[in-house]
Amino acid sequence: MPMARAPGRVTIIGDHTDYNGGLSLPMAIDLTTEVTFTPEPGSFLVGIDSDQFPDQPLEIAPGSAAPVPSEALLAAGLLRVAAPASGGTVRVTSTLPVGAGLSSSAAFSVALLLALGHDPDPVALAYDCQEAERSAGVHVGLLDPLAIAAARSGHALHIDFATLETRHVPIPDDAAFVIVHSETPRLLTTTPYATRRAECDRAAHVLGRPLGACELGDLSQLADPVLRRRARHVITECARVRDAEQFLARGNMTGLGAVMTEGHRSLAADYRVSVPAVDELVDHLIAQPGVLGARMTGGGFGGCVIALCRPDSPALDPAAHAPRRAWRVSPTDGAALLAT
């Protein structure tokens, strides 16, 4: 009875850089999804039951060309990638909130693939998760599944999406994080996420290379002010990743917090993926004692804010943010197969 666990993900800095061949610095968090697959020899159907959707059990026939409901598209895509030898039952339990920008779908995808016997190589997992998401109508980058699969406890993960090279970046013990939900749900299929990707593609076409490989001086070649703003975010965000790693190496948490807040301002003003509720939450958090910086995390258009705090900050208490949901989190290990 294979069982696998996959954590959620937040981005310390470096959002919307993955599909632009840039840099990112995410970390896995100790909110997780667990998937157990119980094979049933002779069965041709896979039933999926989740504690987050107890009234919506799914039943999928792997390999069938028959259409499936929209809520089953991702699971059906994953079952095509790693088709089991027989049908069976998938049980999903999770502490990750859905629609919060904490990579709940990527955690489910990675955990399910591992439980189905997929190669544990992080890059292979990331590509197949991406393909399954695309089959469900969401053209995501590699950030979420790669961060979830390759993370290490106590570290952030430097990812260069031009080469897919990764390395682990230590996070000092005095860096404390809290995630606060804006209570504005997000769903990439119903937001301008695809539009932002298309704008970046047009800008990269004009410049002749991916935005992650460009410099600020290249912006003068973009006559369209919208494309210029989108490119400016990607270029400056990659620079902020480099700055953040230097601050982490020096133990300068004040500098790291400033970089995180600056990144949020860029996401809001240049990339236009924030919403008023998230902007207001960022401003509220950075005004709290001991909060060094805050930013939205994930694809945007709602979801959560991550705040970097001093260890004695009252903002680290999740109850301090009621009625909003909040979680104090730490950098944790990546996905793993727990039982075979």
Number of C-alpha atoms within 10 A of each C-alpha: 10 18 23 25 25 31 34 30 32 27 25 27 31 29 28 29 25 22 21 22 23 27 31 29 28 29 32 33 25 20 21 23 26 25 30 25 24 19 18 14 10 10 13 16 17 24 16 20 19 17 13 14 11 8 9 13 13 19 20 22 18 23 15 12 7 8 10 16 10 10 11 17 19 23 26 26 23 25 21 16 19 18 17 19 14 16 22 20 18 22 17 22 17 21 15 23 19 16 18 25 28 27 27 23 21 27 30 29 28 33 30 31 25 27 27 28 16 17 12 17 11 18 18 15 25 25 15 22 30 25 21 24 22 16 16 19 14 18 18 21 23 23 28 28 32 29 33 32 26 24 28 21 17 18 21 26 24 23 26 19 20 15 9 16 10 18 15 17 19 17 20 15 10 12 19 22 24 20 25 27 24 23 16 15 16 19 17 17 12 10 15 14 20 15 10 17 18 13 17 26 19 15 25 20 12 14 18 11 14 21 26 24 17 21 15 13 8 14 19 10 11 17 11 11 10 15 22 21 21 23 31 22 26 32 23 19 28 29 19 23 26 17 16 24 20 14 17 19 14 11 17 15 23 17 17 25 24 17 25 27 23 19 25 26 19 21 24 21 13 18 23 18 21 22 16 13 15 26 19 11 19 24 14 11 23 21 12 14 13 17 24 25 28 30 32 37 29 25 22 28 26 27 27 29 28 26 28 29 27 19 15 13 15 15 26 25 14 17 13 12 16 10 10 12 16 22 18 18 17 20 24 21 20 26 29 20 21 14 11 13
